[in-house]
Amino acid sequence: MNVKEKKQAVVQELNEKLSSAKAFYVADFAGLNVKRVTQLRARLRKEGVEYIVVKNTLAERALEGLDVPEFAEFLKGPTAVVISQTDPVAPAKVLSEFAKENDNKPTVRAGVVESRIVSGADIEKLAKLPSREQLLSELAGALQAPMAELLMVMTAKMQEMVGLLDALREQKSGGAAE
């Protein structure tokens, strides 16, 4: 396989990953040594996210098949592509936390979340969102609360009714004995 064929294979593979991704972000990793990049990759891998260092020209070619024509402007300097097939929030959180620990490196330039281009600031906002699981549990709690209150009110009314019936029965049995 010659160099041209290798590049074409890289472009095709990257295009397939980007087109099926829920979200992908481009980051400038300048200033991070190999050890730090390895640590970042490991953290991202735990979340099921892929971190790929890619040449900008190859990334531009891979983006050609996607509906994000103006995204190529973010491909300047050293570029890493962070690809998530499932959750757009998890990689944003990892990148944000890692940058805070490492002098704001890597710098997230922009991304695409569900076919929409988002800025670095938007990605930072995504990172501050609660996780999907936490949001689902909050939703479940919000849905359960009215039902639990209804159950409490109905139980209280039934107990009140039982109390009234007991009082009535005692009144009748006490009145009959006199």
C-alpha positions as CSV (number, residue, x, y, z in Angstrom):
1,M,0.0,0.0,0.0
2,N,1.6,3.3,-1.1
3,V,1.4,6.6,0.8
4,K,-1.6,7.9,-1.2
5,E,-3.6,4.7,-0.6
6,K,-2.8,5.0,3.2
7,K,-4.0,8.6,3.3
8,Q,-7.2,7.6,1.4
9,A,-7.8,4.8,3.9
10,V,-7.3,7.2,6.8
11,V,-9.7,9.7,5.3
12,Q,-12.4,7.1,4.6
13,E,-12.1,5.6,8.1
14,L,-12.3,9.1,9.7
15,N,-15.3,10.0,7.5
16,E,-17.1,6.9,8.7
17,K,-16.4,7.6,12.3
18,L,-17.4,11.3,12.0
19,S,-20.6,10.6,10.1
20,S,-21.9,8.1,12.7
21,A,-20.8,10.1,15.7
22,K,-23.3,11.8,18.1
23,A,-20.6,14.4,18.6
24,F,-17.0,15.2,17.7
25,Y,-14.8,18.0,18.9
26,V,-11.5,19.4,17.5
27,A,-8.9,20.4,20.0
28,D,-5.5,22.1,19.9
29,F,-3.2,19.8,21.9
30,A,-0.1,22.1,21.6
31,G,1.8,22.3,24.9
32,L,0.8,18.8,26.0
33,N,3.6,16.2,26.2
34,V,3.2,12.6,25.3
35,K,2.5,11.5,28.9
36,R,-0.3,14.0,29.3
37,V,-1.9,13.1,25.9
38,T,-1.7,9.4,27.0
39,Q,-3.5,10.3,30.2
40,L,-6.2,12.2,28.3
41,R,-6.7,9.3,25.9
42,A,-7.1,6.9,28.8
43,R,-9.7,9.1,30.4
44,L,-11.6,9.5,27.2
45,R,-11.4,5.8,26.5
46,K,-13.1,5.1,29.9
47,E,-16.1,7.1,28.5
48,G,-16.1,5.2,25.2
49,V,-14.6,8.2,23.4
50,E,-11.9,8.1,20.8
51,Y,-9.0,10.7,20.5
52,I,-7.3,10.9,17.2
53,V,-4.4,13.2,16.2
54,V,-4.9,13.9,12.5
55,K,-3.4,16.1,9.8
56,N,-5.7,19.0,9.0
57,T,-5.8,18.3,5.3
58,L,-6.9,14.7,5.9
59,A,-9.5,15.9,8.4
60,E,-10.8,18.4,5.8
61,R,-11.2,15.7,3.3
62,A,-13.0,13.5,5.8
63,L,-15.4,16.3,6.5
64,E,-16.3,16.8,2.9
65,G,-19.1,14.1,3.0
66,L,-20.7,15.7,6.1
67,D,-23.1,18.6,6.1
68,V,-20.7,21.0,7.9
69,P,-19.0,22.9,5.2
70,E,-17.8,25.8,7.3
71,F,-16.2,23.6,9.9
72,A,-12.8,23.4,8.1
73,E,-12.0,26.9,9.4
74,F,-11.4,25.3,12.8
75,L,-8.7,23.0,11.5
76,K,-5.6,25.1,12.1
77,G,-2.4,24.1,13.9
78,P,-2.0,20.8,15.8
79,T,-5.4,19.1,15.8
80,A,-6.9,16.2,17.6
81,V,-10.4,15.0,16.9
82,V,-12.4,13.7,19.9
83,I,-15.2,11.4,18.7
84,S,-18.1,10.1,20.7
85,Q,-20.6,7.7,19.2
86,T,-23.0,7.8,22.2
87,D,-22.9,10.8,24.5
88,P,-21.9,14.4,23.6
89,V,-21.6,15.5,27.2
90,A,-19.1,12.9,28.5
91,P,-16.2,14.0,26.2
92,A,-16.9,17.6,26.9
93,K,-16.7,17.0,30.6
94,V,-13.4,15.0,30.3
95,L,-11.8,17.7,28.1
96,S,-12.9,20.5,30.4
97,E,-11.7,18.8,33.6
98,F,-8.4,17.8,31.9
99,A,-7.8,21.4,30.7
100,K,-8.4,22.8,34.2
101,E,-5.8,20.4,35.5
102,N,-3.3,21.2,32.7
103,D,-3.0,25.0,32.2
104,N,-6.1,25.1,29.9
105,K,-4.7,22.5,27.5
106,P,-6.0,21.1,25.3
107,T,-8.0,24.0,23.9
108,V,-11.3,22.9,22.4
109,R,-11.8,25.0,19.3
110,A,-15.2,23.8,18.1
111,G,-17.3,20.7,17.6
112,V,-20.3,19.2,15.9
113,V,-23.1,17.9,18.2
114,E,-25.9,16.1,16.4
115,S,-25.1,17.8,13.0
116,R,-24.8,21.3,14.5
117,I,-21.6,23.3,14.8
118,V,-20.9,24.4,18.4
119,S,-18.2,26.8,19.6
120,G,-15.7,26.1,22.3
121,A,-17.8,28.2,24.7
122,D,-20.8,26.0,23.9
123,I,-18.8,22.9,24.6
124,E,-17.8,24.3,28.0
125,K,-21.5,24.8,28.8
126,L,-22.1,21.2,27.8
127,A,-19.4,20.1,30.2
128,K,-21.3,21.7,33.0
129,L,-24.5,19.8,32.4
130,P,-25.4,16.9,34.6
131,S,-24.8,13.4,33.2
132,R,-27.6,11.7,31.2
133,E,-28.1,9.2,34.1
134,Q,-28.5,12.0,36.6
135,L,-31.0,13.9,34.4
136,L,-33.0,10.7,33.9
137,S,-33.1,10.1,37.6
138,E,-34.2,13.7,38.3
139,L,-36.9,13.2,35.6
140,A,-38.1,10.0,37.3
141,G,-38.2,11.7,40.6
142,A,-40.2,14.6,39.2
143,L,-42.7,12.2,37.6
144,Q,-42.9,10.1,40.8
145,A,-43.5,13.0,43.2
146,P,-47.1,13.8,42.2
147,M,-48.1,10.1,42.3
148,A,-46.5,9.7,45.8
149,E,-48.4,12.7,47.0
150,L,-51.7,11.4,45.6
151,L,-51.0,8.1,47.3
152,M,-50.4,9.8,50.7
153,V,-53.6,11.9,50.4
154,M,-55.7,8.8,49.5
155,T,-54.1,6.8,52.3
156,A,-54.8,9.6,54.8
157,K,-58.5,9.8,53.6
158,M,-58.9,6.1,54.0
159,Q,-57.5,6.2,57.5
160,E,-59.8,9.1,58.3
161,M,-62.7,7.1,57.0
162,V,-61.7,4.0,59.1
163,G,-61.4,6.2,62.1
164,L,-64.9,7.7,61.5
165,L,-66.4,4.2,61.0
166,D,-64.8,3.0,64.2
167,A,-66.2,6.0,66.1
168,L,-69.6,5.4,64.6
169,R,-69.5,1.7,65.5
170,E,-68.5,2.5,69.1
171,Q,-71.1,5.2,69.4
172,K,-73.8,2.7,68.2
173,S,-72.5,-0.2,70.3
174,G,-72.1,2.1,73.3
175,G,-75.6,3.7,72.8
176,A,-77.2,0.2,72.4
177,A,-75.7,-1.0,75.7
178,E,-77.1,1.9,77.7
